[in-house]
Amino acid sequence: MATDAPDFNPDVHPHRRFNPLLGEYVLVSPHRANRPWQGQVEEPQKSDKPQYDPKCYLCPGNARTSGHNNPEYTSVYTFPNDFAAVLPPPLPEVQPAGHPLLKIQPVDGACDVVVFHPRHDLTLARLKTEEIVNVVDEWCRIYRERGCQDNIKYVQIFENKGAMMGCSNPHPHGQAWSTSSIPNIPAKELESLAQYSTSEAVSPATAPKGPNGRPCLLCDYAHLEASEASSVRTVFKNEDWIAVVPWWAIWPFEILLLPHRRHIPSVLDLTPDEKGSLANIISKITIRYDNLFSCSFPYSMGLHQRPTPNSNTSSGGPHDEHDVAHMHFHFEPPLLRSSTVRKFLVGYELMAEPQRDLTPEQAASRLRACSDVHYLDGASVVQEP
């Protein structure tokens, strides 16, 4: 039967998009973007902190609640978390729960706090590129040292920025949790990358290849987004890295940051030039975030890469099952339409599947329109819709 239905328009009509990294769908509902909002309104994330706060547990020279005193550090400073989520071995033996539905698994490890800079009032968006390189170098050191410990199977490096994302201290810092098991989300990604590498996928001749010349899911995706015809989701690209709002994005202004010129399993495989270009693009991403709504933009950022530097199989060869890892960063920010209105993952998202209110292409366009100059340094303000 003939209908008068309009032609499908992904900028208008609801649809689902597939996330090949997790094997899940996300519901996209662009027609909901302009619905009236009478829900919770957040306090804007302010940028008026002092350079030094005598009450801050992370400022140089200050005492922490553990009784330890921070040194008068002048660059990046790392220390074991005083309230670690996991503890070093040995731990008490886990007793079986007595039923196959009640599984329990021991976990041990270590949690480190990585303070990005001695100044209390700065964020990654306000650091110089060379100062972000120092942070990258520290990520490398932690990944190498923690990842080479016998009990460690995964090193998760991340940052929670802003009270909206549960950050308990506004001083610029991130964390690294090193655990005796591979967490759920990285494990799913590694499984998807492994399946793709043994599939019959035909990569473009110009796309980078994974180990042994096999296809790599993220090499192919980076090549796709870096091409001229698919630039609608690209926010920024430099000689080594590409930042995109991914096809399958859940959060409104989510960004996937990944290398696009070659397959890179971990931070330890970066050249000095690639570290510099990584610092440069992290600066540009975080500046654009702040400029979007003229606020200190909250987000959670995480680095996914090879689980550990020495995660070898029993063969001990130069390549192993975890070389399929293609290092990448997830930036997942909650702000939806202003500095005070956030996206909540509740209801349908918790009970069914994730849902977003604007398309990735629309989000990327708005981020591209933001200046490379931070708004506190005189960038023109992008008007909110």
Buried (B, 14 or more C-beta within 10 A) or exposed (E): EEEEEEEEEBEEBEBEBEBBBBEBBBBBBBEEBEEEEEEEEBEBBEBEBEEBBEEBBBBBEBEBEEEEEBEEBEEBBBBEBEEBEBEBEEEEEEEEEEEEEEEEEEBBBBBBBBBBBBBBBBBBBBBEBEBBBBBBBBBBBBBBBBBEBEBBBBBBBBBBBBBBBEBEBBBBBBBBBBBBBBBEBBBBBBBBBBBBBEEEEEBEEEBBBBBEEBBBBBBBBBBBBBBEEBBBBBBBBBEBBBBBBBBBBBBBBBBBBBBBBBBBBBBBBBEEEBBBBBBBBBBBBBBBBBBBBBBBBBBBBBBBBBBBBBBBEEEEEEBBBBBBBBBBBBBBBBBBBBBBBBBEEEEEBEEEEBBBBBBBBBBBBBBBEBBEEBBBEEBEEBEEE
